[in-house]
Amino acid sequence: MSAEIQQQLCSSAKLDRDKAYVDLQSLITSLDEEGIEDLQSDFIRLLGQVTDKWETRHGALSGCKALLDSNKSSDDFAIEVLDHALQSLDDTEFRVRIVAGEVLGALCRTLGPQIYGRIKSQILEGIRSNLERQPITESGMMEQENMEKLVEKLSSSPSSPRRTSSDAAQIFHDTAGWKSLETYMKCLQSVIEGCGYGFNEFVDQELLDLIFSALVHTNRFVRETGYYVCASLVGCGAKAGSELDSEAKLTEENAIYRHGHQFTKYLSLGLADNWSQVRLASSVATRKFFLSLPTEETRQKFYPLLIPRMCLNRYYMAEGVRIYSQETWRLVTQGTGKSYVEQYIDNVVDYYIQATDSNNHAVREAACACIAELGSKIDISAASHHVPRLLETLFICFNDDSWPVRDAACVACGNFILCFPEESRHELPSLYPLFFNNLQDNISSVRQGAAIALVNVVKAYGESSYETVLGKVKEGFEGLENQPATSEKYGGMDKGPATYSVAKQLRDNDMDLHTDKQMYSCGSLAPKMGRGRDGGCMDHKFRKPPEPWELADGCVHLMAELSHIAALGSAITKLMPLLAKACSKRHYTHHLNFLETVCKQLPNLAKGLGKRSFKLFLESFLEPICYSIESDNILTSTAGSQCLAELTTFIGEGIMRGRIEQYDPRYLDYLQPSFGPPHH
């Protein structure tokens, strides 16, 4: 063996070790039988060294793995390596334990599944004995010290309550790594992959119970690793090239199929886990589970429980889960996903409704998005009898503290009304206040979603809805008269400096709101808020009350969307002077936010009304547009410039130049960047 490769394989730098491993693989391919024997002797000697340097133990095992994977090693070498790998499963360094498990997997691949029969008891006992922590022992003194540090950290803030060791123990228990448990689980995963189809004979209830206990473990890292073990386990179920033409034969040859209902139960738990990493690991296992089954008929018995969860995860907030789930959906349904949802519509609706009651805001948001999809994509006859239940569910979500959930619920209701107008008609008296409440929400995107939903109401009910919806637009513009001169855009925020650039809610230090609450993935970007009902971390009653300018802002979005409905052209034209007058009111702090929205929507409004109608009001908006361009607010200024450019393209440069010159020649300068020097 090259002395340089051996030295680098045991280097303290990971980059050197990785490069040496690649070089070793290349060296092995070039060696003859005598060279391989010398290499085996070198690694056996390296394994036998007594050293405190973990990199040496890691390098020796890595070298053995490279030899075993090359299929050039002897059986005697493999047997000798086996004992060293088993001893290394309890090494103090986790990287050594990981590579030891990989070596055992390579041994199973080289010598066959009988190797697992020899090491089975040690691996399973290693998992079983590490499933629960015992931190108050001699071997657990380091964990106890870590918990004491955690108590000190949690109590270091003057505004924080005094934490006890039991509080820290629970947090530590739920989030910390679990020493040898994770590496024993990864070892089992490597062994399963090494055995391949041959592992089927070892799949019994004892093994499944042990793995399933990890899937419901309180620690998310344990659950995540457990699902990856499941992914490897279900992948070994199908025999390559096997023609399984009957369920009896499949049950006989595929242990995973025999225990399919148990797997389905636990896969469904993982697909609904609050931690995104666990949800992703379960998604990997679920895809492999379905793809390991040879026919559509063998999969159908597992669809009722898994199809709804797979379907919802296509809208989950975490990008990795969402993209992976979308690809899984395509692979499993073969482009006919709509028919699967229709076939299992009862199961799908039940799960969506259950998901909207989740303590995790990301799940509630995804559920609302899925309900919206039911209204727009599923055959009306399949979903119509579920409309009352779904609308009732969305009513609750309308009052959610998490604004993405409120937005998704609003859009979903709009879709349902458009698709099921008669079934929804009797709910309109209850729905209008909810739509209008979102139209004046503190969050801009929620106001936009409400505008889109209200347009669907108008499309569904025609003239009977005109007076109510247009009356709200008029009310919104006229209400700017009552807007206070000064206001807080985020009235619930602490006035003190933000910590790490994160704004602080005024009630953040109210301990009654934050004690004994469930914890969720730190990958979530939206706030962890409770339901819009009694209880939860925050109640929706504590949201900042809407201000008149926010309703007017929402009405701009609504008016622009309504302008594309031909029957409303005359009514929208009558509202244009009110909009122009609203633009002239600048006595309040956030008038630039309102003007920004006007500038963004004015081209859309112009296209809806048409050139002839819009040109009648063009001069009324020239001053607000140019005022926006001149403002110090970069967003408003940019919106004003873009608005002027788009309107010029829509109306024509000559007409726009003439109108501006007639109104105020000074504003011609704002045409220079796109249309050349002004004419004087």
C-alpha positions in Angstrom: 0.0 0.0 0.0 1.2 3.5 -0.8 2.6 5.0 2.4 1.3 8.4 1.3 -2.3 7.2 0.8 -2.2 5.5 4.2 -1.0 8.6 5.8 -3.6 10.8 4.2 -6.4 8.2 4.9 -5.6 8.8 8.6 -5.3 12.6 8.3 -7.0 14.9 10.8 -8.4 16.9 7.8 -11.5 15.5 6.2 -10.6 16.8 2.8 -7.4 14.8 2.9 -9.2 11.7 4.0 -11.8 12.0 1.3 -9.1 12.5 -1.4 -7.1 9.5 -0.1 -10.2 7.3 -0.2 -10.7 8.1 -3.9 -7.0 7.5 -4.6 -7.2 4.2 -2.7 -10.1 3.0 -4.9 -8.1 3.8 -8.0 -5.0 2.0 -6.6 -7.1 -1.2 -5.8 -8.3 -1.4 -9.4 -4.7 -1.5 -10.7 -3.4 -4.1 -8.2 -2.9 -7.8 -9.0 -3.7 -10.6 -6.5 -0.3 -10.3 -4.7 -0.8 -6.5 -4.4 -4.3 -7.0 -2.9 -2.9 -9.5 -0.4 -0.3 -7.0 0.7 -2.9 -4.3 1.0 -5.1 -6.5 3.1 -2.2 -7.2 5.5 -1.5 -3.5 5.8 -5.0 -2.8 6.8 -5.3 -5.7 9.3 -2.1 -4.4 10.9 -3.5 -0.9 11.0 -6.7 -2.2 12.6 -4.7 -3.9 15.3 -2.9 -0.8 16.4 -3.9 0.6 19.8 -4.2 4.4 19.5 -6.1 7.3 20.9 -6.3 8.9 17.5 -9.7 8.2 16.1 -8.6 9.2 12.6 -6.3 6.1 12.5 -9.2 3.8 13.4 -11.4 5.6 10.9 -8.8 5.4 8.1 -8.3 1.7 8.7 -12.0 0.9 8.5 -12.4 3.1 5.5 -9.6 1.2 3.7 -11.2 -2.1 4.6 -14.5 -0.9 3.2 -12.8 0.1 -0.1 -11.3 -3.3 -0.4 -14.6 -5.1 0.3 -16.5 -2.9 -2.2 -14.0 -3.8 -4.9 -14.9 -7.5 -4.7 -11.2 -8.3 -4.8 -10.7 -9.1 -1.1 -10.5 -12.7 0.3 -13.0 -14.3 2.6 -10.4 -14.7 5.3 -9.8 -11.0 5.2 -13.5 -10.3 5.4 -14.0 -12.5 8.5 -11.1 -10.9 10.3 -12.4 -7.4 9.5 -15.8 -8.5 10.9 -14.6 -8.7 14.5 -12.9 -5.3 14.3 -16.0 -3.7 12.8 -18.3 -5.1 15.5 -16.0 -3.8 18.3 -16.0 -0.3 16.6 -19.8 0.0 16.9 -19.3 1.3 20.4 -16.3 3.5 19.6 -16.3 6.9 21.4 -16.1 8.7 18.1 -19.3 8.7 16.1 -17.5 8.9 12.7 -15.7 5.7 13.5 -19.1 4.1 14.5 -20.6 5.2 11.2 -17.9 3.8 9.0 -17.9 0.6 11.1 -21.6 0.1 10.2 -20.8 0.8 6.5 -18.1 -1.9 6.7 -20.6 -4.4 8.1 -23.0 -3.5 5.2 -20.1 -4.2 2.8 -19.5 -7.5 4.5 -23.1 -8.5 4.0 -22.9 -7.6 0.4 -19.6 -9.6 0.0 -20.3 -12.7 2.1 -24.1 -12.8 2.0 -27.1 -12.3 4.4 -25.7 -15.0 6.8 -23.4 -12.3 8.1 -26.4 -10.5 9.5 -27.4 -13.7 11.2 -24.1 -13.6 13.1 -24.2 -10.0 14.1 -28.0 -9.5 14.5 -28.2 -9.8 18.3 -25.5 -7.1 18.8 -27.1 -4.6 16.4 -30.6 -5.0 17.7 -29.5 -4.9 21.4 -27.5 -1.8 20.6 -30.6 -0.1 19.3 -32.8 -1.5 22.1 -30.5 -0.4 24.9 -30.0 3.1 23.5 -33.7 4.0 22.9 -33.9 5.7 26.3 -31.4 8.0 27.8 -30.0 7.6 31.3 -28.1 10.9 31.7 -27.6 10.7 35.5 -24.9 8.0 35.4 -21.1 8.0 35.4 -21.1 7.6 31.6 -23.7 10.4 31.2 -21.9 13.1 33.2 -21.1 15.0 30.0 -24.8 15.1 29.2 -25.6 16.3 32.7 -23.1 19.1 32.2 -24.6 20.0 28.9 -28.1 20.2 30.5 -26.8 22.4 33.3 -25.3 24.7 30.6 -28.7 24.7 28.9 -30.5 25.7 32.1 -28.0 28.6 32.5 -28.6 29.7 28.9 -32.3 29.5 29.2 -32.3 31.5 32.4 -29.7 34.1 31.3 -32.1 36.7 30.0 -33.4 39.1 32.7 -36.9 38.8 31.2 -36.9 35.0 31.2 -38.4 32.9 34.0 -36.2 30.6 36.0 -35.9 27.3 34.2 -35.5 24.0 36.1 -33.3 21.1 35.2 -36.4 19.1 34.3 -37.3 21.8 31.7 -33.8 21.6 30.2 -33.9 17.8 30.3 -37.0 17.7 28.3 -35.7 20.1 25.6 -32.4 18.2 25.6 -34.3 14.9 25.3 -36.3 16.1 22.3 -33.5 17.8 20.3 -30.1 16.4 21.2 -28.3 13.7 19.3 -28.6 10.2 20.8 -25.0 8.9 20.8 -24.8 5.3 19.7 -28.5 4.9 18.9 -28.3 6.9 15.6 -25.2 5.1 14.6 -26.6 1.6 15.4 -29.7 2.6 13.3 -27.4 3.6 10.4 -25.5 0.4 10.8 -28.8 -1.6 10.5 -29.6 0.5 7.4 -26.2 -0.4 5.8 -26.7 -4.1 6.6 -30.1 -4.1 5.1 -28.8 -2.5 1.9 -25.9 -4.9 1.8 -28.1 -7.9 2.1 -30.6 -6.7 -0.4 -33.4 -9.1 -1.2 -31.8 -11.7 1.1 -32.8 -9.6 4.1 -36.4 -10.7 3.7 -35.9 -13.8 5.7 -34.9 -11.7 8.7 -38.0 -9.4 8.7 -40.0 -10.6 11.7 -42.2 -8.9 14.2 -39.4 -8.4 16.7 -37.4 -6.4 14.2 -40.4 -4.4 13.1 -41.4 -3.6 16.7 -37.9 -2.3 17.3 -37.9 -0.1 14.2 -41.4 1.1 14.8 -40.5 2.2 18.3 -37.9 4.5 16.8 -40.5 6.0 14.5 -42.6 7.2 17.4 -39.6 8.3 19.5 -39.7 11.7 21.2 -36.4 12.7 19.6 -36.8 13.9 16.0 -33.3 12.7 15.0 -34.2 9.2 16.0 -37.4 9.3 14.1 -35.7 10.7 11.0 -33.0 7.9 11.1 -35.8 5.4 11.7 -37.6 6.3 8.5 -34.4 6.1 6.5 -34.0 2.6 7.9 -37.6 1.9 6.7 -36.7 3.3 3.3 -33.9 0.7 3.0 -36.1 -2.0 4.4 -38.9 -1.6 2.0 -36.4 -1.3 -0.9 -35.2 -4.9 -0.3 -38.7 -6.3 -0.6 -38.9 -6.9 -4.3 -36.6 -9.6 -6.0 -35.0 -8.4 -9.2 -36.6 -10.0 -12.2 -39.2 -11.9 -10.2 -42.6 -12.4 -11.9 -45.1 -12.1 -9.1 -48.3 -12.9 -10.8 -50.4 -13.6 -7.8 -50.9 -12.0 -4.4 -50.2 -15.3 -2.7 -46.8 -15.5 -4.3 -46.1 -11.8 -3.5 -47.0 -12.4 0.1 -44.7 -15.4 0.3 -41.7 -13.7 -1.3 -42.1 -10.1 -0.1 -41.9 -9.7 3.7 -42.7 -6.0 3.4 -45.9 -6.7 1.6 -46.9 -9.2 4.3 -46.5 -6.5 6.9 -47.7 -3.7 4.6 -50.6 -2.5 6.8 -48.2 -1.9 9.7 -45.8 0.0 7.4 -48.6 2.1 6.1 -49.7 3.1 9.6 -46.3 4.3 10.6 -45.5 5.9 7.2 -48.7 7.9 7.6 -47.5 9.2 11.0 -44.2 10.3 9.4 -45.9 12.0 6.5 -47.7 14.1 9.1 -44.8 14.8 11.4 -44.3 18.3 12.7 -40.6 18.3 11.8 -39.8 18.8 8.1 -36.8 16.5 8.2 -38.8 13.6 9.6 -41.6 14.3 7.0 -39.0 14.1 4.2 -37.5 10.9 5.5 -40.9 9.3 5.7 -41.6 10.6 2.1 -38.5 8.8 0.9 -39.7 5.6 2.6 -43.2 6.0 1.2 -42.0 6.4 -2.4 -39.8 3.3 -2.1 -42.6 1.4 -0.5 -45.0 2.0 -3.4 -42.3 1.5 -6.1 -41.3 -1.9 -4.5 -44.8 -3.2 -5.2 -45.0 -4.7 -8.7 -48.6 -3.9 -9.7 -51.3 -1.3 -9.2 -53.5 -3.9 -7.6 -51.0 -4.6 -4.9 -50.8 -0.9 -4.0 -54.5 -0.2 -3.9 -55.0 -1.5 -0.4 -52.6 1.0 1.0 -53.9 4.1 -0.9 -56.7 5.2 1.5 -54.3 6.1 4.3 -51.3 7.3 2.3 -52.9 9.1 -0.7 -54.3 12.0 1.3 -51.0 12.7 3.2 -48.9 12.4 0.0 -51.3 14.8 -1.7 -51.1 17.4 1.1 -47.3 17.4 1.2 -47.2 18.7 -2.4 -48.1 22.0 -0.8 -46.1 21.8 2.4 -44.0 24.9 3.2 -40.6 23.2 3.4 -39.3 23.2 -0.1 -37.5 19.9 0.1 -40.6 18.1 1.3 -42.8 19.9 -1.3 -40.7 19.2 -4.3 -40.0 15.5 -3.4 -43.7 14.9 -2.7 -44.6 16.4 -6.1 -42.2 14.1 -7.8 -43.5 11.1 -5.8 -47.0 11.9 -6.7 -46.1 11.9 -10.4 -44.3 8.6 -10.1 -47.0 6.8 -8.1 -50.1 8.1 -10.0 -48.5 8.1 -13.4 -50.1 11.5 -14.3 -53.6 10.5 -13.2 -53.5 12.0 -9.7 -56.8 13.7 -10.2 -58.6 10.3 -10.5 -56.9 9.0 -7.4 -58.2 12.0 -5.4 -61.7 11.5 -6.8 -61.6 7.7 -6.0 -60.5 8.3 -2.4 -62.3 11.6 -1.9 -63.8 10.7 1.4 -60.4 9.8 2.9 -58.9 12.9 1.3 -61.5 15.3 2.7 -61.4 13.7 6.2 -57.6 14.2 6.3 -57.7 17.7 5.0 -60.2 18.7 7.6 -58.1 17.0 10.3 -55.0 18.8 9.1 -56.7 22.3 9.4 -56.9 21.5 13.1 -53.2 20.9 13.4 -51.1 22.9 15.9 -48.6 23.5 13.2 -49.4 26.6 11.1 -47.6 25.2 8.1 -49.8 22.1 8.0 -53.0 24.3 8.3 -51.7 26.5 5.4 -51.1 23.4 3.2 -54.5 22.0 4.1 -56.2 25.2 3.0 -54.3 25.2 -0.3 -55.3 21.6 -0.9 -59.0 22.4 -0.2 -58.7 25.2 -2.7 -57.4 22.7 -5.2 -60.4 20.4 -4.6 -62.7 23.2 -5.7 -60.8 24.0 -8.9 -59.5 20.6 -10.2 -61.8 17.8 -8.9 -64.9 16.7 -10.7 -67.9 18.6 -9.3 -69.9 15.5 -8.8 -67.1 13.9 -6.7 -66.7 16.8 -4.2 -70.2 18.5 -4.1 -71.5 16.5 -1.1 -68.4 17.6 0.9 -68.8 21.3 0.3 -70.7 22.1 3.5 -68.1 20.5 5.7 -65.2 22.1 3.8 -66.8 25.5 4.0 -67.3 25.1 7.7 -63.7 24.2 8.1 -62.6 27.2 6.1 -64.7 29.5 8.3 -62.5 28.5 11.2 -59.3 29.0 9.2 -60.4 32.5 8.2 -59.8 33.6 11.8 -56.3 31.9 12.1 -53.5 33.9 13.6 -51.1 32.8 10.9 -51.7 35.1 8.0 -50.7 32.6 5.3 -53.5 30.3 6.7 -56.0 33.2 6.5 -55.0 33.9 3.0 -55.2 30.3 1.9 -58.6 29.9 3.5 -59.9 33.0 1.7 -58.6 31.9 -1.7 -60.1 28.4 -1.1 -63.5 29.9 -0.3 -63.4 31.9 -3.5 -62.6 28.8 -5.5 -65.4 26.9 -3.9 -68.0 29.6 -4.5 -67.1 29.7 -8.2 -67.2 25.9 -8.6 -70.2 25.3 -6.3 -72.3 28.5 -6.4 -75.6 26.9 -5.4 -74.2 24.8 -2.6 -72.5 27.9 -1.2 -75.2 30.5 -1.7 -76.8 30.1 1.7 -73.4 30.7 3.3 -72.9 34.1 1.7 -74.2 36.2 4.6 -71.5 34.6 6.8 -68.8 34.7 4.1 -69.0 38.4 3.1 -67.8 39.7 6.5 -64.9 37.3 6.4 -63.9 38.3 2.8 -64.1 42.0 3.8 -62.1 41.4 6.9 -59.3 39.9 4.8 -59.6 42.8 2.4 -58.5 45.1 5.2 -55.9 42.8 6.7 -52.6 44.1 8.0 -50.7 41.9 5.5 -50.7 43.1 1.9 -50.8 39.7 0.3 -53.8 38.7 2.3 -55.6 41.8 1.0 -54.7 40.7 -2.6 -56.0 37.2 -1.9 -59.3 38.6 -0.7 -59.6 40.7 -3.8 -59.2 37.6 -6.0 -61.7 35.7 -3.9 -64.3 38.4 -4.1 -64.0 38.5 -7.9 -64.9 34.8 -7.9 -68.0 35.7 -5.8 -69.0 38.3 -8.4 -68.4 35.8 -11.3 -70.5 33.2 -9.5 -73.5 35.4 -8.5 -73.5 38.2 -11.1 -75.8 41.2 -10.5 -76.9 40.0 -7.0 -73.4 40.6 -5.7 -72.6 43.9 -7.4 -74.2 46.2 -4.9 -72.4 44.5 -1.9 -69.0 44.3 -3.5 -69.0 47.7 -5.2 -70.4 49.3 -2.1 -67.4 48.0 -0.1 -65.0 49.6 -2.7 -66.8 52.9 -2.4 -66.7 52.7 1.4 -63.0 51.9 1.3 -62.0 55.0 -0.7 -64.3 57.3 1.1 -63.1 56.0 4.5 -59.7 57.6 4.0 -61.2 60.7 5.4 -61.2 59.0 8.8 -57.5 57.8 8.6 -55.5 59.2 11.5 -52.5 61.3 10.6 -50.1 59.1 12.5 -50.4 55.3 13.0 -48.3 52.3 13.6 -48.1 49.9 10.6 -47.3 47.1 13.1 -49.0 48.2 16.2 -48.3 45.0 18.1 -44.5 45.3 17.9 -42.2 46.3 20.7 -40.9 49.8 20.3 -37.4 48.8 21.5 -34.5 47.7 19.3 -34.9 44.4 17.5 -32.6 41.5 18.5 -30.8 39.9 15.6 -33.0 41.9 13.3 -36.1 40.0 14.5 -39.1 42.2 15.5 -40.5 41.5 18.9 -44.2 41.2 19.7 -45.4 43.2 22.7 -46.8 40.1 24.3 -43.7 37.9 23.7 -42.7 37.9 27.4 -46.1 37.0 28.7 -45.3 33.6 30.2 -48.9 32.4 30.3 -48.8 32.5 26.5 -45.7 30.4 26.1 -45.6 27.9 28.8 -46.2 24.2 28.0 -46.6 24.8 24.3 -45.6 22.4 21.6 -42.3 23.0 19.7 -42.0 22.8 15.9 -39.3 22.8 13.3 -37.0 25.8 13.3 -37.2 25.8 9.5 -40.6 27.4 9.6 -40.5 31.0 8.4 -44.0 32.0 9.5 -44.8 32.5 13.2 -45.9 29.5 15.3 -49.4 30.7 16.1 -52.4 29.1 17.5 -55.8 28.6 15.9 -58.3 31.4 15.5 -60.3 30.0 18.5 -59.9 29.9 22.2 -56.4 28.9 23.4 -53.1 28.6 21.6 -50.0 30.7 21.8 -51.9 33.8 20.6 -55.6 34.5 20.1 -56.7 36.3 16.9 -58.4 39.0 19.0 -54.9 40.4 19.7 -54.2 41.2 16.0 -53.8 44.9 15.3 -57.1 46.4 14.3 -57.3 47.4 10.6 -56.9 51.0 9.6 -58.9 52.8 6.9 -55.9 53.1 4.5 -55.5 49.3 4.6 -59.1 48.8 3.5 -58.6 51.4 0.8 -55.5 49.5 -0.3 -57.4 46.3 -0.5 -60.1 48.0 -2.6 -57.5 49.1 -5.1 -56.6 45.4 -5.7 -60.3 44.5 -5.8 -61.2 47.3 -8.3 -58.4 46.3 -10.6 -59.6 42.7 -10.7 -63.2 43.7 -11.2 -62.3 45.9 -14.2 -61.8 42.8 -16.2 -65.4 41.8 -15.9 -67.1 43.4 -18.9 -70.5 43.8 -17.2 -68.9 46.0 -14.6 -67.1 48.4 -16.9 -69.6 51.2 -16.3 -69.6 50.8 -12.6 -65.8 50.8 -12.4 -65.7 53.9 -14.5 -67.9 55.7 -11.9 -65.5 54.7 -9.2 -62.4 56.2 -10.9 -63.0 59.7 -9.5 -63.1 58.3 -6.0 -59.8 56.5 -6.5 -58.2 59.7 -7.9 -59.5 61.6 -4.9 -58.1 58.9 -2.5 -54.7 59.4 -4.1 -54.8 63.1 -3.2 -55.1 62.4 0.5 -51.6 62.5 2.0 -52.2 63.5 5.5 -51.4 60.1 7.0 -48.1 58.3 7.5 -48.6 55.4 5.2 -49.9 57.2 2.1 -46.8 56.2 0.2 -47.8 52.5 0.8 -51.2 53.2 -0.7 -49.8 55.1 -3.7 -47.4 52.2 -4.3 -50.3 49.8 -4.6 -52.1 52.3 -6.9 -49.1 52.5 -9.2 -48.8 48.8 -9.4 -52.5 48.2 -10.2 -53.2 51.2 -12.5 -51.8 49.5 -15.6 -54.0 46.4 -14.8 -57.0 48.7 -14.3 -56.3 50.5 -17.6 -56.2 47.2 -19.5 -59.4 46.1 -17.9 -61.3 49.3 -18.8 -59.7 49.7 -22.2 -57.9 52.6 -23.8 -60.9 54.8 -24.6 -62.4 54.6 -21.1 -59.1 55.0 -19.2 -57.9 58.0 -21.2 -60.8 60.0 -19.7 -59.1 59.7 -16.3 -55.5 59.8 -17.3 -54.8 63.4 -16.2 -56.3 62.6 -12.8 -53.5 60.1 -12.1 -50.5 61.9 -13.6 -49.8 63.9 -10.5 -50.0 60.9 -8.1 -47.8 58.9 -10.3 -45.1 61.6 -10.6 -45.4 62.3 -6.8 -44.6 58.7 -6.3 -41.6 58.8 -8.6 -40.3 61.8 -6.6 -40.8 60.2 -3.2 -37.9 59.1 -1.1 -39.4 55.6 -0.6 -37.5 53.5 -3.2 -40.4 51.0 -3.5 -43.0 53.7 -4.2 -40.6 55.5 -6.6 -39.9 52.4 -8.5 -43.6 51.5 -8.7 -44.3 55.0 -10.0 -41.6 54.8 -12.7 -42.8 51.3 -13.8 -46.4 52.5 -13.9 -45.6 55.4 -16.1 -43.6 53.2 -18.5 -46.4 50.6 -18.7 -49.1 53.1 -19.3 -47.1 54.8 -22.0 -46.6 51.5 -23.8 -50.4 50.8 -23.4 -51.7 54.2 -24.5 -48.9 55.2 -26.9 -45.9 57.4 -26.5 -47.3 60.3 -28.5 -50.6 60.4 -26.6 -48.8 60.1 -23.2 -46.3 62.9 -24.1 -49.1 65.2 -25.3 -51.2 64.6 -22.2 -48.3 65.3 -19.9 -47.2 68.4 -21.8 -50.7 69.7 -21.5 -51.0 68.9 -17.8 -47.6 69.9 -16.5 -44.5 70.0 -18.9 -42.2 69.4 -15.9 -43.3 65.8 -15.7 -41.9 65.1 -19.2 -38.5 64.6 -17.7 -39.8 61.3 -16.3 -40.2 60.0 -19.8 -36.6 60.5 -20.7 -35.1 57.2 -19.4 -37.2 55.1 -21.7 -38.4 57.4 -24.5 -35.6 59.8 -25.2 -35.4 63.6 -24.5 -38.5 65.5 -23.9 -39.9 68.0 -26.5 -40.2 71.6 -25.4 
